[in-house]
Amino acid sequence: MKVKITEKCYTGTQGNMFAGEEHDLDDKIAEKLIARGYAEAAVAPKRAKKKFSLSNRAVDEAEVATPEDD
């Protein structure tokens, strides 16, 4: 589980963790840190939708090189 540390703490598997850091921890350890107030569940930032744009990809027939032209 990915957590964001709110207060300096130590775990045997990860070592020292400082406020503001995000770590991917075992679920049991993460739940204990959250219950004790040392961490909160990290939330992935929402991605903005890609704007759809129409573009003119038409090309002039004379610009296209084909093997038959050789």
Number of C-alpha atoms within 10 A of each C-alpha: 13 17 22 22 23 18 15 13 14 13 12 7 9 11 9 10 18 15 13 13 14 17 17 12 15 12 12 9 14 23 17 12 22 16 11 10 12 20 25 18 16 15 9 7 6 6 6 6 6 6 6 6 6 6 6 6 6 6 8 7 7 6 7 8 9 7 5 5 6 5
